[in-house]
Every structure is written in structure tokens, then in C-alpha cells.
Amino acid sequence: METSTCSKKIVQLRSSDGQLFEVDEEAAMSSEILKNMIEMGMPSPLPLYEVDATTLAMIVESWNRRLQEKRGEITEAELERWEEEELLKSKEPDGDAICVLLAANYLEDEHLIDRAGEAIAHHIKDMTVEEVRDYFEIENDFEREEEEKVFQQNAWAFH
Amino acid sequence: MSEEDEGGGGGGPESDIAPPFSDQVLENVLESVLQFLTSRRDRNAASLVCRSWYRAEARTRRDLFIGNCYAVSPRRAIRRFSCVRAVVLKGKPRFADFSLVPHGWGAHFYPWVVDMASSYPFLEKICLKRMTIKDDDLSLIAQSFPFFKDLSLICCDGFSTVGLAIIAEKCRCLRVLDLIEDYIEDEEDDAVDWISKFPETTTTLESLVFDCVGSAFNFDALEALVSRSPRLRQLRVNHHVAVEQLRRLMARAPQLTHLGTGAFRSAFPGPGGGGGGEPEFDLLSSFASSKSLVCLSGFREVEPEYLPAIYPVCATLTSLNFSYAYLTADELKPVICHCHNLQTFWVLDTVGDEGLQAVAETCSDLRELRVFPLDATEDSEGSVSDIGLQAISEGCPKLRSILYFCQRMTNAAVVAMSKNCPDLVVFRLCIMGRHRPDRITGEPMDEGFGAIVMNCKKLTRLSVSGLLTDKAFEYIGKYGKLVRTLSVAFAGDSDLGLRYVLEGCSRLQKLEIRDSPFGDSALLSGLQYYYHMRFLWMSSCKLSIRGCRDVAQSLPHLVVEVINDTVEDGDTENVEKLYMYRSLEVPRDDMPPFVKIL
């Protein structure tokens, strides 16, 4: 590959479902996992076993935008707005924040973990217990008595 | 995950892929979500989702709120929540503020601080309300929590300037020391000059409130402290500071946003001040230089000629507390007419209806109003009435919270407020004369309070007074569905009143009643509700030991306390004071001799 005066190194990533992505190396360094792989000189394409193509596409775009912000091409406010409205779609019930959070956790991208975590927290704020379970598709594994005890403790002592 | 995968990718048949929220993955990410959940309602909900959420939430709860210190033991709280950084603890029932709870009743901080000292090394904040905290407890705080930053004590007692000195000296990261309406145990001569004990270095202080600490202190030390506290935003001093000294403090802390003046008069009695100059103009220049003041309070022993000094900041004030200032309407008007942005206003009833009319004319953004009585007895003159309330309702449509003491009221004014101020969340009307009817019609005040619960759909806190029949309570039970706190004084006709409330107010948490004709049958009608409430207080009602004992026997997790003013009173059938509350623990064993637990 030719290097130009502003050398732009590219890395190739492969999603869990086999799709290939080309990313600015600097952008990819947002992920600790990828940073380690790159520094160790692992060969391309770098495999991401737990991130599917759809999610990876969104994550890559978010890295590119962060790079743009770092370079002063967009403002911090613009980045935040994009993250909230496009990436995490915090205002929509079926938003992608959960996928992004899991992927960000796997990729060890602290910034995105925080952003996605916050978006999810904001979404489940004021939800009932049942609504939270539905949203995450979690089963209630409490014994009935156990659950009643926690409920009582919460209501009598900590509310 | 498509089926056209090349080999080597992690996708594959769906059965090989872990479900999105397998326990392992979830617990890893859960904390990144939970760290952003701060309200206790949300955290309590999160803890019930499933077992791993319960564990993760318990590990990550940083703010521990305990609404009744006797509802749970320190050990139980600490066992569940291991990483707490901030604790809020509430103790005595609110009627303690009206001297209805005898001294020594309980709510000791000691057992809490002892257990927290060994379990919460990273504790940063403690906020206590109506608890008894000793100097030794303060000392334990100072020596056990190296990262301690914020101490707020509200309506507490048991400590003295000795304890304050230890906090000042030893808590090196102190950010907030707020002492609000506490009873400080010092004898005037024994008081320690605790202000001088802050370390000589630059401090991290952001808030220092001590207007309730009555003893004198070294002013130069305070001035020096303020000079080396660049982050100080809130300073409320006691009455030992007069305007000449206030000026010096303001010069040292131009960045202050919240200022509590001490005595708003000259330190030197007599005209013109001792210095021969015109201190009121000097004070004016101090306020004129302030760019950031939004909240003013204090104004004790106010001399009205100093009031114009605050004009330069009036337009930016959002909060003004004149509740210690004896001002007439004529003295208030020239100040209030500048306060267009006021959201919170506390005042004495000496300003009269006319003063309140002036408030209504200017303060269209007002959210909270408190009008306190100069003379809180039944027969006092009292100079605010329905006229003032009506004016406020017309001028301040955004009102959310009102506390209003008066001698005379009409249903019409209360109804007007219910319609003009639909955002009301707190409505506390204290008609001080007992059983006073509508001043004009002679009717009971039922319709007024009825309108409040009917029209103010967000109402969560209500205090009623005046001549009230069972009808008023029927309204409250029927419409007050969001009411959490209800305070009743000298009201009601029969047991039916209490029944209406207990049966109707499904969200009721705190019920305090005094001098009302409710008896055993009313008490017993509420058995199915008492586990849903934080507490019930009833004093000077028509309760007997038998009725209270029946409740105690029916509800094993309810602690039923009968409180007498002296031990000798303890043998009568009649129950003067009842305080009952649900608890996860066995009844406390720290009660004084005048408390009997049934």
C-alpha cells in the first residue's frame, strides 16, 4: 500500500458472521482488544467472534465520528447528538443500545460502554420490574418467598 | 447470523450462540448500566429483576437512604449494600419539631456510625434528619472515614461545638458542613471556637452553614477561612456577624452564590454606625459587586435602613428567606418589587396581606412560598388571611409548594388556589385558631380542602386545619390518591374521618395527627394498611391502651410505641401519644423509661 504524507493505516476486521470491514487504524484503537491485536501484529482480517455485521457497522461508524471529533471536523455536541439519536436511538423502545453495549463490552471500548450504559439506564428509568424483564428478555429466577422478602426489605427499609 | 458464512466466523447455527443475556455476559455489563441508575425507586426495581441483578445492584448502590432508622438495623443494611458512599438517615417523627416528642426518645446515630466505621471505609457523605448525634459520634466520623466530604445535620441534637471542632480539624477533604435547625448542646461559656480549628491550608469547602450554632467565634478566623476556600459557594453565618463583618466576608468570597447574612444591622448601636461613615452605602457596594448571588437568607435583627443594600442582586435572586426578619408591608415592598425571578420565598406574617399582594404582583415565577407566624399561638393577631392567599394564587400560577400560617381563612380563597395553581405538590395550610370556620360564611373548611385534592392532581403532601367535618376527610380519601404525607391538627368529627383517609389514600406513607377526635375503632379500621405506611403518629386523640394493644397483637411487624411525657403518666388507660411504624427487626431496646412498646 502506498503511504501518503498523512499516512492512513487501514485494518481489516471480520464480523462474527463473516463480513469484512475496513477501518482506519486510529479509529480501531478505540477498542482495547483491537489495540492489543494491532500492536501484537496479528494478521488481517482481525476476527471479532462476538460482534455481528450489523452491530459492527454501527460501531465502526461511531469510531469514525469520534475520530472526526478528535480532529476538530465535527463538534463534541454534534458527536453526542449522533450517538444519542442515531447510534443508541435512546428515544425509541427498540433502540440498539443493548447490542451496542454488549459489543462495546466485548471490544473493551470504555467510551461506548459508558454511553450505551447511560442510554439504557435512561430508558429503563421509571420502568416497573416486569417492564425491565421484558426489555432485556430476562427470566425471573427468584423463588417466590425470596422475591417477597426483597420486595418487603426495599419497601420497608430502603424507600 | 446468515447461513452463508464462510468458515471461521463465530456465527453458526443459532443454537451455538449464547442467548443475549446469559448470566456471565450480563453481569459484566450490568454494572455499566446500573452506575447510571441513581433514584432509589429505580434501584429497588432493578434489584427485583432477577438474582444476578439483585447482586449487581447491591454491589453498586452508592446512595443508601433509610427513611426510618428503626425500620432496619445497621447490620442488615450493611450486609446487603457493601459499597455505599453516601448515607441519608431519618429518625424522629416530624412532630418532634413541635416539642411533642420528649427529649431522649431515641434515634441515636451511634449504632449506625459504629457499624459503618468498620464497613464503609470509602464513605463520603452523611445526611441526618432528626437524629441524636453525640460529639463522640462526630469524632468517630473524623477518624474512620478518610475520604469524608459532606456532613449535613438537619433538626438534630446531641452534639456541641466540641464535636464540630473535631470535624473541622480532622476531615481534610471536607466539602460541605451544613448545620440546619440543629439544637447545639453548648452552654455559652463552654463553647469551643471550632471555626479556628480548620486547617491552615487551602480548603475544599464548598458549603458552610452554621446559623443555628448560637455561640460566638473568632471572626478573624472565619474571614481567613473564607479567604483560603476558593470553592466556597454557600456561606450562612450566625447572628454574631453584623453588616460590617459581612462586607469583609463578601469581599473575600466574591464567588458566593448562597449567602446567609447574620444580624442585618450594624455592629455598633446608634445612628450612623460607630465608624462615622454610612455603612449602608458601603454594604450596597458589596452587593453591587456580586455577580453570582442567587440565594439570600439570614436577616436576623434586621434594621430596615440596610435593606436597600440588597437591591443590586434582587433581580437575579431565585431564593429569598426573610423568615427571621420582622418586616412590615412598607418595608418589604421596595425590595420585592425588584425580585422578578424569585422562585422560593420565605417570609414572616408581619408583612400582612398587603405584603403578599406585592409578592403576587412581581413574582410570577414563584414555585415555593412559606409564610411563618410571628406569634404562633391561637389568639394572636395574625396579619395574613384569605386575602393574601387569594392574591398569591392569582399572581403565582406556577406555585408548587405552599406553607401558610394564618388566623383567618375562607373556602373561596382555598378553592381559588386549587384552580389557579394546578401544579401544587405541597399544600400546607395552618389556621392557627382551633376549629376556625370560614371567616365569611361560617361554614367548615371542607369545601376548600376538597377543592385542593380534587383540582391539584399532583398533590403528594397535605396539611389540614380549621373547622373540618368528616366530609373533608371523605374528599381526601376519594381524591387524594397521590398523597404520601398527611398532617391533621384539631380537625374531624368522628372516627369516620380517619377511616376515609386510610381506606382511600392508597399511597399514604406518613400520617401525623394531633388533637383530633379519632379513637380505637378508627385505629383498628386501618389494620390492613399499616404495613404499607412508614409510620402513623397520633397524639391527644381518643385512643386507649386496649386499642393500641389490639393493633400490636394483630400486626407483629409493627412497632407500637406509647409515649408519655413522664414515667408517672404511664399507668393510665388513655394513650396520649402513639407512634407506630413497620420494622424488619425486633422492637428496639434503646427506649427511655417513658416509652412503652406494646
Interface residues (C-beta under 8 A of the other chain):
Chain A: R14 S15 S16 D17 G18 P47 L48 Y49 E50 D52 I98 L101 L102 N105 I113 D114 A116 G117 E118 I120 A121 H122 I124 K125 D126 M127 T128 V129 V132 R133 F136 E137 I138 E139 N140 D141 F142 E147 V150 F151 Q152 Q153 N154 A155 W156 A157 F158 H159
Chain B: M1 S2 E4 D5 E6 G8 G9 G10 G11 P19 P20 F21 V25 L26 N28 V29 S32 V33 L34 Q35 F36 L37 S39 R40 R41 D42 N44 A45 A46 S47 L48 V49 C50 R51 W53 Y54 L64 F65 I66 G67 A71 V72 R76 A77 R80 Y531 R582 S583 L584
